[in-house]
Amino acid sequence: MTGRPRRLVAALLSAALLSAALVAGCGTGDTDAPAWHGGRIFLATGNTTGVYYQLGGGYADLISRHLPGYEARAEPTGASVENITRVASGDMEIAFSLADTAADAVNGRGVFDKQPQPVRALARVYSNYTHVIVRADGKIGSFADLRGKRVSTGSPRSGTDIIAGRLLTAAGIDPNRGIQRFNLSLPETVKRMRANTLDAMFFSGGLPTPGVKDLLSAAPGKFRLLPLTELIEPLGARYGSVYTTAMLPKEAYGTPAPTPTITVANVILVAADMPDQLAYDLTRVLFTWQGELVQVHPEAANFSRASAALTDPIPLHPGAQRFYRSGG
């Protein structure tokens, strides 16, 4: 659905909310201002079996319950790139994104070449772990062995797809000609891995990612995770410190041993023109009821007020900045 029809539908559905917002001061501290975008907040998340979708649903519930005059709903999407463009266009109000993709967006680089996107950060949150999963019987002993194989690099225009392309390039493999590349959602990727029509897959997500857990737990020993840390040096040389390394713990998926991999932070984004008070309130809701969000997914415990403000090079929204400076 394009931005204009969505805004029209939202306006028709939110008449009662708007009336309530005028009485309640819209939850923004300004009793004269109507709720922004008619009081409807759409959260751009990701694949339905990913962590973005789970946390997005939990955050939407918190907003609806604790921000008077507003009703929020999480929407499944193709993730980072799509999320950013939809927030920038006004089709969505909040987006989850990988920090590397968001940095490209605000600086007009990569897929946003010479087209900087008017987005700002509310918070830096948990980190995504890069999963490269291969068939145990596929004769793929190292990352270099992906050459010529059937590989899903994630949904088109997703952060996973971007990281996959960068990792392949860092390893000297052409992302489009060096492998048989498939741009598939996580549910479709898992389906094809099980059907033996893919040799390997990429996914960047929190721990555990439900779709990945389903794949690995349903067929113990049939798939395995590839170590990736040897690629951090060429990645860092080209993209700076946005990528880091970590051990993917064996407890996450019941693997025989931890797997060294590459991580990147996630950020929560909004449009640059979002009212300052609303951005403040959305950030306040995130931290005031963070404990409830942890019950939705454990990754919600893996960020704090101190770390959340460290979004550079993505500018903080002034409303979020005021929240962190005031101590909430």
C-alpha positions in Angstrom: 0.0 0.0 0.0 1.4 3.4 -0.9 1.8 6.2 1.5 -1.2 8.2 0.3 -3.8 5.4 0.6 -2.4 4.3 3.9 -2.7 7.9 5.3 -6.3 8.1 3.9 -7.2 4.8 5.6 -5.5 5.9 8.8 -7.4 9.2 8.8 -10.8 7.4 8.4 -10.0 4.9 11.1 -8.6 7.4 13.7 -11.4 10.0 14.0 -12.3 8.7 17.5 -8.6 8.6 18.5 -8.1 12.1 17.3 -11.0 13.4 19.4 -9.6 11.6 22.4 -6.1 13.0 21.7 -7.4 16.5 21.7 -8.9 16.0 25.1 -6.0 14.1 26.6 -3.3 16.4 25.1 -2.3 13.8 22.6 0.2 12.3 25.1 2.7 15.0 23.9 2.3 17.7 26.4 0.6 20.1 23.9 -3.1 20.3 24.5 -3.7 22.3 21.3 -1.9 20.0 18.8 -3.7 17.1 17.2 -2.1 13.7 17.2 0.6 13.4 14.5 -0.6 11.4 11.5 -4.0 11.1 13.0 -2.7 9.1 16.0 -1.9 6.1 13.9 1.7 4.7 14.2 2.9 2.0 11.8 6.2 0.2 12.7 8.2 -1.2 9.8 9.8 -4.4 11.0 11.0 -7.4 8.9 10.3 -11.0 8.1 7.5 -12.6 10.2 10.0 -15.2 11.6 12.6 -12.6 12.6 13.3 -10.7 15.8 12.3 -7.3 14.3 8.8 -8.5 13.8 8.5 -9.9 17.4 10.0 -6.8 19.0 8.1 -4.5 16.7 4.8 -6.1 17.8 5.8 -5.7 21.5 6.8 -2.1 21.0 3.6 -1.3 19.2 1.6 -2.8 22.1 3.5 -0.6 24.6 2.8 2.5 22.5 -0.9 1.7 22.2 -1.2 1.1 25.9 1.0 3.9 27.3 0.8 6.8 24.9 -2.6 8.5 25.0 -4.1 9.4 21.7 -2.0 6.9 19.7 -2.6 3.5 18.3 0.4 1.5 16.9 0.7 -1.6 14.7 3.7 -3.6 13.6 3.9 -4.4 9.8 6.0 -7.2 8.2 8.4 -5.8 5.6 11.5 -6.7 3.6 13.5 -5.0 6.5 16.2 -2.3 6.5 16.2 -0.6 3.1 12.5 -0.8 2.6 11.8 0.3 6.2 14.0 3.4 5.7 12.4 4.5 2.5 8.9 4.0 3.9 9.6 6.1 7.0 11.2 8.8 4.8 8.2 8.8 2.5 5.7 9.1 5.4 4.2 5.6 4.8 5.5 4.4 8.2 6.3 6.2 11.4 8.9 4.0 13.0 11.5 1.6 11.5 13.9 -1.0 12.6 17.2 -1.0 10.7 20.7 -2.3 10.7 23.1 0.5 11.6 25.2 0.1 8.5 22.2 0.5 6.2 21.0 3.5 8.2 24.4 5.1 8.0 24.3 4.7 4.2 20.8 6.2 4.2 21.7 9.4 6.1 24.9 9.9 4.1 23.5 9.1 0.6 25.7 6.1 0.0 25.3 2.5 -1.2 21.8 1.8 -2.3 20.9 5.4 -1.4 23.6 6.8 -3.6 23.3 10.6 -3.8 19.9 10.4 -2.1 20.3 11.0 1.6 17.2 10.0 3.5 15.5 12.3 6.1 15.6 9.8 9.0 16.8 10.2 12.6 17.4 7.7 15.4 15.5 7.1 18.6 17.9 4.5 19.9 20.7 2.1 19.2 19.5 -1.3 20.4 20.7 -4.9 20.4 23.2 -6.2 17.8 22.5 -8.5 14.9 24.6 -11.6 14.5 25.4 -12.7 10.9 24.3 -16.3 10.3 25.8 -18.1 7.4 24.2 -21.6 7.4 25.3 -24.4 5.1 24.2 -27.9 4.4 26.5 -30.3 6.3 26.6 -32.6 3.2 27.3 -29.7 0.8 31.1 -29.8 0.8 31.3 -26.2 2.1 34.2 -26.2 4.6 34.9 -22.5 4.4 33.4 -19.2 3.3 35.4 -19.4 0.0 33.6 -22.7 -0.8 30.3 -20.8 -1.4 31.6 -19.9 -4.8 29.2 -21.4 -7.4 26.7 -22.6 -4.8 23.0 -21.9 -4.5 22.7 -19.2 -1.8 19.9 -17.1 -0.4 21.2 -13.6 0.6 17.9 -12.6 2.2 14.9 -10.4 1.1 15.6 -7.9 -1.6 16.6 -4.5 -0.1 17.1 -5.9 3.3 20.1 -5.4 5.6 20.9 -9.1 5.3 21.2 -8.7 1.6 23.5 -5.8 2.0 25.8 -7.6 4.5 25.8 -10.7 2.4 27.0 -8.8 -0.7 29.7 -7.1 1.4 30.9 -10.3 2.9 31.1 -12.1 -0.5 33.0 -9.1 -2.0 35.4 -9.1 1.0 36.1 -12.8 0.3 36.7 -12.1 -3.4 33.4 -13.6 -4.6 31.3 -11.6 -7.0 27.9 -11.5 -5.2 25.9 -11.7 -8.5 28.1 -13.9 -10.7 30.2 -15.9 -8.2 27.3 -17.6 -6.6 23.8 -18.7 -7.7 22.1 -15.9 -5.8 18.5 -16.0 -4.6 16.8 -13.0 -2.8 14.4 -14.8 -0.6 12.5 -14.0 2.7 13.6 -15.9 5.8 10.5 -18.2 5.7 11.0 -19.1 2.0 14.8 -19.5 2.6 14.1 -22.0 5.4 11.6 -23.9 3.3 14.1 -24.2 0.5 17.0 -25.2 2.7 14.8 -28.1 4.0 13.9 -29.0 0.5 17.6 -29.3 -0.5 17.1 -26.6 -3.2 19.6 -24.3 -1.5 23.2 -25.0 -0.4 23.6 -22.0 2.0 21.8 -19.0 3.4 22.6 -15.7 5.0 20.6 -14.0 7.8 21.4 -11.1 10.0 19.3 -11.2 13.2 19.1 -11.2 17.0 19.5 -14.3 19.1 17.7 -16.5 18.8 16.1 -15.7 15.4 12.9 -17.9 15.4 13.2 -19.0 11.7 16.8 -20.0 12.2 16.0 -21.8 15.4 13.2 -23.8 13.7 15.6 -24.8 10.9 18.4 -26.0 13.1 16.4 -27.6 15.8 14.2 -29.6 13.4 17.1 -31.3 11.8 20.1 -31.6 14.2 23.4 -32.2 12.4 21.9 -31.5 8.9 23.1 -27.8 8.8 25.9 -25.9 10.4 27.1 -22.3 10.9 30.2 -21.0 9.1 32.8 -19.0 11.1 33.2 -15.5 9.6 35.7 -13.5 11.6 38.5 -13.7 9.0 36.4 -11.3 6.9 36.4 -8.5 9.5 39.7 -7.0 8.4 38.6 -6.3 4.7 35.2 -5.2 5.9 36.7 -2.8 8.4 39.1 -1.4 5.8 36.2 -0.5 3.6 33.4 0.4 6.0 35.0 1.4 9.2 34.0 0.3 12.7 30.3 -0.3 12.0 31.1 -4.1 12.0 32.4 -5.9 15.0 33.1 -9.6 15.9 31.5 -11.8 18.5 30.9 -15.4 19.4 27.5 -16.8 18.5 26.9 -18.9 21.6 26.2 -22.5 21.2 23.2 -22.1 23.5 21.4 -19.9 21.0 20.6 -22.9 18.7 22.0 -25.9 20.5 25.1 -26.1 18.2 28.1 -28.2 19.3 30.3 -25.2 19.8 30.2 -21.4 19.7 30.7 -19.8 16.2 32.8 -16.7 15.6 30.9 -14.3 13.5 30.3 -10.6 12.5 27.9 -8.3 14.2 26.3 -5.0 13.5 24.0 -2.9 15.8 20.4 -2.2 15.2 18.7 1.2 15.4 15.1 2.4 15.7 14.5 5.2 13.2 11.8 7.9 12.7 11.3 10.6 10.2 13.3 13.8 10.7 10.1 15.9 10.8 8.5 13.9 13.6 7.4 16.3 16.4 10.1 16.6 19.1 7.7 15.8 21.9 6.4 12.6 20.2 10.0 11.4 19.6 10.7 12.1 23.3 7.6 10.1 24.4 8.3 7.2 22.1 11.8 6.9 23.5 10.4 7.3 27.1 7.9 4.4 26.4 10.7 2.2 25.1 12.7 2.5 28.3 10.0 2.9 30.9 8.5 -0.4 29.9 11.6 -2.1 28.6 11.0 -5.0 31.1 7.8 -5.9 29.4 9.5 -5.9 26.0 12.1 -8.4 27.4 9.2 -10.8 27.9 8.5 -10.5 24.1 12.1 -11.3 23.1 15.3 -11.6 25.3 17.2 -9.2 22.9 15.2 -6.3 24.4 17.5 -6.7 27.5 20.6 -6.1 25.5 20.7 -2.3 25.4 20.6 0.5 27.9 20.0 4.3 28.0 23.7 4.8 27.9 24.3 2.6 24.9 21.1 3.6 23.1 22.3 7.2 22.6 25.4 6.1 20.7 23.9 6.2 17.2 26.7 8.0 15.4 26.9 8.5 12.4 23.1 8.4 12.5 21.9 11.6 14.1 19.6 11.3 17.1 16.2 12.9 16.8 16.2 16.1 19.0 13.3 14.6 21.0 15.3 11.4 21.8 18.4 13.5 22.5 16.4 15.5 25.1 15.2 12.3 26.7 18.8 11.0 27.2 20.1 14.3 28.4 17.3 14.7 30.9 17.7 11.2 32.3 14.2 10.3 31.2 
